[in-house]
Amino acid sequence: MKHIRGYESALSGNFYSYEPGKIKYQCDKTGENLDVVYDYDYIKKHFNKADLKDSRDYSIWRYAPMLPVKTLDHIPPLQIGWTPLYKSRKLGKNIGLDNLYFKDDGRNPSASFKDRASAIALVRAIEDGATIVTGASTGNAGSSMACLCASVGMPAVIFVPEKAPVAKIAQLLIFGAKVFAVRGTYDEAFDLCLKVSGEFGWINRNTGYNPFTREGKKTCAFEICEQLEWEVPDRVFVSVGDGNIISGLWKGFRDLFKLGFIDKIPKLYGVQSEKSNSIFLSVKECKLDPDADIRICTVKATTIADSISVDTPRDGQMAVRAILETDGDAVQVSDEDILDAVKLLGKNEGIFAEPAGATAYAGVRKLALMGDLPEDETIVAVITGNGLKDVSSALKVAGKPIGINPDLDEVKRYIN
């Protein structure tokens, strides 16, 4: 792969030459997460906007020259990416924003943004001769991995916290994964998965551990810019749990900038629940002392938004960097705000989001109502998962159907 130079430590900058056929997870010296380093001069010679204009591959693989895969021989048959970008019909106007957009990633095969990451991790696992892929998840990353593994016949072993939503566990089982429901938190499931993959030599897909997850998630940034005809949004809002999505978006925008496809990088906003606000607290600390090293706060997460319920974000340092270096910010909202956002998105825009997916809009709404967002800026809220992932949460704000007898006059009375 001539377009890849190697790996770099997320913060310390330690560089490792690329070794074909070997996945490297973390820095040997510091234990930091790694970032894939590209040869942008090489890519410029072989890939440009005209190639995209002529492409009829409406998936993440249209960006293959900017992805860490050897060939397209092993890609899953499911369509991943190129999810719709909708301009807000009503909600933007209601909060004083002229150009609010929603990127609906609940349209991916497993109904989650995580399919982007799983796709790259899976292809790299196949290329490197894997026989089993494993991962820990609050639900979405695991069901995503199981879904894509099923499509190519790769066995998957997934660890989830015992209290993961039933719909997500159902997905895992239907896709044929071997599922371990850990009597503990997501963080405990994550750590157990690391031990198991080390013991058996399985490929580990864990967010913030496998460097290729970020490479899949960056494709969302590629799509946003291309779908806006290369007019870069001013701000992008996304929910944050482990931090890997916002760091992936940052990587994507940086790739496009270094390749000359765009002339600026948008401000990135990470939105969290007050009941799982590690990144919010960490960004706040960094702004109070800009010269200090990035320190990730640990919390006891209890938010209803299970997909972003994390005690210690595994890609937290890169998430904080993404926010600070783009002059963005971290926002915390209440669980009540998140559930309101679920209802507002459904009723006003026809988008059914799970709580974590709606959290991005909850953050936009909070800042807009405070007067902190210019009305003429272009703002994108990334909806990371479909509402069918967590129906019980949606029912808390959806209301109830009207029970009636099969009688026309009774219907008329209610309508009148």
Buried (B, 14 or more C-beta within 10 A) or exposed (E): BEBBBBBBBBBEEBEBEBEEEEBBBBBEEEEBBBBBBBBBEBBBEEBBEEEBEEEEBEBBBBBBBBBBBBEEEBBBEBBBBBBBBBEBEEBBEBBEBBBBBBBBBBBBBBBBBBBBBBBBBBBBBBBEEBEBBBBBBBBBBBBBBBBBBBBBEBBBBBBBBEBBBEBBBEBBBEBBBBBBBBEBBBBBBBBBBBEBBEEEEBBBBBBBBBBBBBBBBBBBBBBBBBBBEEEBBBBBBBBBBBBBBBBBBBBBBBBBBBBEBBEEBBBBBBBBBBBBBBBBBBBBBBEEEEEEEBBBBBBEBEBBBBBBBBBBBBBBBBBBBBBBEBEBBBBBBBBEBBBBBBBBBBEBBEBBBBBBBBBBBBBBBBBBEEEEBBBEBBBBBBBBBBBEBBBEBBEBBBEEEEEEEEEEEEEEEEEE
